[in-house]
């Protein structure tokens, strides 16, 4: 359940939010706006300190009702000398509801437009990280749900400003203890400024032990003093890992104009890179990303394993991108029903107890009405994925490649990579240079394996496997729409029931599939695969299969085949292979789920930004190798 908040009718505008858990107010007696501006923003020297910087990162130890974030975002937007990118990382053990966050801002009309955008993204806040995106990807809120100490151990970045906030040390001592400040210090560079409203002696002593030099400064009524300072330890900090170094945008070559390559290109371009995308085909999305339509739905497991958690991160990222760059005819957030044909999927136990509301935003048991729309009897084991839908992958690729700073070149087959003088050259079969840059990203699906091997990368071949898949599709005929569910269904193959057809003719199509053939890199279509898809549909949706049978019998079904690329772990492969050479591949049948997330993760690592997901999840994507010989 969202954190319970009581709104006290104490004469203040809109009432005062009060926490029964901690017996304390969420903001000062005279309102939180002055506190957010004077104590935190100005206390860290903002907005002046970030002027002219390429990026700025704020760390906050208690998100509460989001007021500090809203004030910082508003200050960023109003500043003509603002940084290109603003990161705001905030921890929160007990997240409030989206409605309470919006209500909290209602007394400050200038913040309401920002609060409404924030409210729209405050869904599905299960324990862990959640990357919320605003201002076209230039304001990034990483909301970390859980204990501050545990959450900060999952990050590795250097904050420029720190807001120490939370309920009073007497009410919530854990957020102000020595171990929390050690975790904060781990995320600071020498010179990072901190600010807080409390001057408790225990807080000052703990901060000093962690290397912060602090002083009392005049406060705002009714408080006489606040606390300001900076991270400036008398010793050289020993961090668990070497701190990553921020790098300036430069030139990059991405090999592969499918979902993976286009997502990487767009993420880097948003940070100021000039990106050249090379692809052997004449047009983008000519490989597996040319699928007529693909489904976007989370993976569910009883232990909430790596794939499940990564799929939620990826779906949130893709939905954000789809909403920003695609028209309605190229995608639909319709929800997806998962018919558990082979075995029921168990959800984590916590999803049915303390996290039931947040989990329900993602996946919950399908109800009888949803089953009836699919022609399935009540009680059929099935899940309803509320934040799911379908996407036309090629449309997403085109939108990403149209980003300012991206140049896409077709008929550019890279046969070999060569490295000299700090730059990588992409060469064709005749040894002619196609492009050069200090950074090259291999995003060419299964072909990435051969390219990496040809570049003499140490550590063995990339563990990538070619998987051929074929989908079947057909146009809607009179009565087709009424015979099919109103939303996609998966679980034993899949059916996207109503995909708008591009072009002047228009109309709707159904798309079903897909076959799954390992170690086959030939994308030819085969009639027997259409029959295989149809037989799976008969088990998945018997009523829909009966309605579509005449089109199969009359030979009116179209086919499309492509070659996906997978890893042994079923997780993407993302990481460096050599200095200046990265790979982003191996997304299997979940390219729509993982591409946007991987593009942002790659960019975050290059720029030493806060990660969009937990460090242990990011580490799980390290490219796997097959030992030579």
KAPE-V910160 format. One record per backbone hydrogen bond with DSSP energy under -1.0 kcal/mol. CO is the residue of the C=O (numbers start at 0). NH is the residue of the N-H. E is the energy in kcal/mol with one decimal. If there is no record, write none. Layout:
CO;NH;E, CO;NH;E
This chain:
5;17;-2.7, 7;9;-1.7, 7;15;-2.2, 11;14;-1.7, 15;7;-3.0, 16;25;-2.3, 17;5;-2.6, 18;22;-1.8, 18;23;-1.1, 23;18;-3.1, 27;30;-2.1, 31;35;-2.7, 32;36;-2.3, 33;37;-3.3, 34;38;-1.6, 34;39;-1.3, 35;40;-2.4, 36;41;-2.9, 39;43;-1.3, 40;45;-2.5, 41;44;-2.0, 44;48;-2.6, 47;50;-1.3, 49;52;-2.2, 53;84;-1.3, 55;86;-3.2, 56;159;-2.7, 56;160;-1.8, 57;88;-3.2, 58;162;-3.3, 59;90;-1.7, 62;65;-2.7, 65;69;-2.4, 66;70;-2.5, 67;71;-2.1, 68;72;-2.9, 69;73;-2.5, 70;74;-2.1, 71;75;-2.4, 72;76;-2.5, 73;77;-1.8, 78;81;-1.6, 80;51;-2.5, 84;55;-1.9, 85;139;-2.8, 86;57;-2.6, 87;141;-2.6, 88;59;-3.0, 89;143;-3.3, 90;62;-2.0, 91;145;-1.4, 94;2;-2.8, 96;100;-1.9, 97;101;-2.1, 98;102;-2.5, 99;103;-2.3, 104;107;-2.2, 107;110;-2.6, 110;114;-2.7, 111;115;-2.6, 112;116;-1.3, 113;117;-2.2, 114;118;-3.0, 115;119;-1.6, 117;120;-1.3, 118;121;-1.2, 120;122;-1.8, 123;125;-2.2, 127;144;-3.2, 129;142;-2.9, 131;140;-2.5, 133;138;-2.1, 134;137;-1.0, 137;85;-2.9, 138;133;-2.5, 139;87;-2.7, 140;131;-3.4, 141;89;-2.4, 142;129;-1.1, 143;91;-2.4, 144;127;-2.3, 146;150;-2.7, 147;151;-2.6, 148;152;-1.2, 150;153;-1.3, 151;154;-1.3, 153;614;-1.6, 159;192;-1.5, 160;58;-2.6, 161;194;-1.7, 162;60;-1.9, 167;171;-3.0, 171;174;-1.1, 172;175;-1.5, 173;176;-1.0, 176;180;-2.0, 177;181;-2.0, 178;182;-1.8, 179;183;-2.2, 180;184;-2.8, 181;185;-1.8, 183;186;-1.6, 184;187;-1.9, 186;158;-4.0, 188;191;-2.3, 191;230;-2.4, 192;161;-2.2, 193;228;-1.8, 194;163;-2.4, 195;226;-2.7, 199;203;-2.2, 200;204;-2.6, 201;205;-2.0, 202;206;-2.4, 203;207;-2.1, 204;208;-2.0, 205;209;-1.1, 206;211;-2.5, 207;210;-1.4, 210;231;-2.4, 212;229;-1.8, 214;227;-2.4, 216;225;-2.8, 219;222;-1.9, 223;218;-2.9, 225;216;-2.2, 226;195;-2.3, 227;214;-2.9, 228;193;-2.4, 229;212;-2.9, 230;190;-3.2, 249;273;-2.3, 251;275;-2.5, 252;440;-2.5, 253;277;-2.8, 254;442;-2.5, 256;284;-2.4, 257;261;-2.7, 258;262;-2.3, 259;263;-2.0, 260;264;-2.4, 261;265;-2.4, 262;266;-2.3, 263;267;-2.4, 264;268;-2.4, 265;269;-2.0, 267;270;-1.1, 267;272;-2.1, 268;271;-2.0, 273;251;-2.2, 274;406;-2.7, 275;253;-2.5, 276;408;-3.3, 277;255;-3.1, 278;411;-2.8, 280;410;-2.4, 286;289;-2.1, 287;290;-1.1, 293;390;-2.4, 295;388;-2.0, 300;303;-1.5, 304;308;-2.5, 305;309;-2.9, 306;310;-2.3, 307;311;-1.5, 308;312;-2.0, 309;313;-2.7, 310;314;-2.5, 311;315;-2.2, 312;316;-1.9, 313;317;-2.6, 314;318;-2.8, 315;319;-2.1, 316;320;-1.8, 317;321;-3.1, 318;322;-2.5, 319;323;-1.3, 320;324;-2.5, 321;325;-2.2, 326;329;-1.9, 327;330;-1.2, 329;391;-2.6, 331;333;-1.6, 331;389;-1.9, 335;384;-3.1, 336;489;-2.3, 337;382;-2.1, 338;340;-2.1, 347;350;-1.2, 348;351;-1.8, 349;352;-1.3, 349;354;-2.1, 352;355;-1.5, 354;358;-2.6, 355;359;-2.1, 358;361;-1.4, 358;362;-2.3, 361;385;-1.2, 363;383;-3.8, 366;370;-2.2, 367;371;-2.5, 368;372;-1.8, 370;375;-2.6, 371;374;-1.5, 376;379;-1.8, 380;339;-2.0, 381;365;-2.1, 382;337;-3.0, 383;363;-1.8, 384;335;-2.0, 385;387;-1.2, 387;334;-2.8, 388;295;-3.0, 389;331;-2.3, 390;293;-2.9, 391;395;-1.4, 392;396;-2.4, 393;397;-2.6, 394;398;-2.1, 395;399;-2.4, 396;400;-2.6, 397;401;-1.1, 399;402;-1.5, 402;405;-1.8, 404;274;-3.1, 406;276;-3.4, 408;278;-1.8, 415;426;-3.0, 417;424;-3.6, 419;422;-1.8, 422;419;-2.5, 423;436;-1.9, 424;417;-2.2, 425;433;-3.6, 425;434;-1.1, 426;414;-2.8, 426;415;-1.7, 427;430;-1.9, 431;427;-2.5, 434;425;-3.0, 436;423;-3.3, 438;252;-2.4, 439;581;-2.7, 440;254;-2.7, 441;583;-3.0, 443;446;-1.4, 444;447;-1.7, 445;448;-1.5, 446;450;-1.8, 447;451;-2.5, 448;452;-2.1, 449;453;-2.4, 451;456;-1.4, 452;455;-1.5, 460;625;-3.4, 461;463;-1.9, 464;565;-2.5, 465;518;-2.2, 466;563;-3.3, 467;516;-2.7, 468;561;-2.4, 469;514;-1.9, 470;559;-2.0, 471;511;-3.3, 472;557;-3.5, 473;509;-2.4, 476;479;-2.8, 478;482;-1.0, 487;336;-2.2, 488;494;-2.6, 489;338;-2.6, 492;491;-1.3, 493;512;-1.7, 494;488;-2.1, 495;510;-2.3, 498;508;-1.9, 506;500;-2.8, 507;475;-2.8, 508;498;-3.2, 509;473;-1.8, 510;495;-3.2, 511;471;-2.9, 512;493;-2.2, 516;467;-2.6, 525;528;-1.2, 526;530;-1.6, 527;531;-1.8, 528;532;-2.5, 529;533;-2.2, 530;534;-2.4, 531;535;-1.8, 532;536;-1.9, 533;537;-1.7, 535;539;-2.3, 536;540;-3.3, 540;544;-2.6, 541;545;-2.1, 542;546;-1.6, 543;547;-1.8, 544;548;-1.3, 547;551;-1.4, 548;552;-2.6, 549;553;-2.0, 550;555;-2.6, 551;554;-1.1, 557;472;-2.4, 559;470;-2.9, 561;468;-2.8, 563;466;-2.5, 564;587;-3.4, 565;464;-2.7, 566;569;-1.3, 572;584;-2.3, 574;582;-2.3, 577;580;-2.7, 579;439;-2.7, 580;576;-3.6, 580;577;-1.6, 581;441;-3.2, 582;574;-1.8, 584;572;-3.1, 586;589;-2.3, 589;593;-2.4, 590;594;-2.4, 593;597;-2.8, 594;598;-2.4, 595;599;-2.0, 596;600;-2.4, 597;601;-2.7, 598;602;-2.0, 599;603;-2.4, 600;604;-2.3, 601;605;-2.2, 602;606;-1.8, 603;608;-2.6, 613;617;-2.4, 614;618;-2.7, 615;619;-1.1, 617;620;-1.5, 618;621;-1.6, 620;573;-3.0, 623;462;-2.8, 625;460;-1.4
